[in-house]
Amino acid sequence: MHHADMEACIQACLDCHRTCLATIAHCLAQGGHHTEKAHIVLMMDCAQLCATDADFMIRGSAHHARLCGVCAEVCEACAADCEKHGEGDAAMQACVVACRRCAAECRKMAA
């Protein structure tokens, strides 16, 4: 794997981590269906997994590729869930974009 590819994946993971945390705060402020437990927990899982995945790559862990595969799955699930909850909501759409970008980069690293 090229260094530039790993750097792109690390950045996508860090961006997704940040975006998911910001989106959780947004959802809590919105209330209603945005605060459904499963929705918030999925965004929390995505944020934490993205941070952990970035850590594994930064450290050069031999296990990063396997973790990237799991991260891609969780990011895709989070993107789909945010899309479902956020029609017409710019903050939710930003989360969808960040999650899908991270999933794409992680799939490359997992390959």
Disulfide bonds with the S-S distance in Angstrom:
none
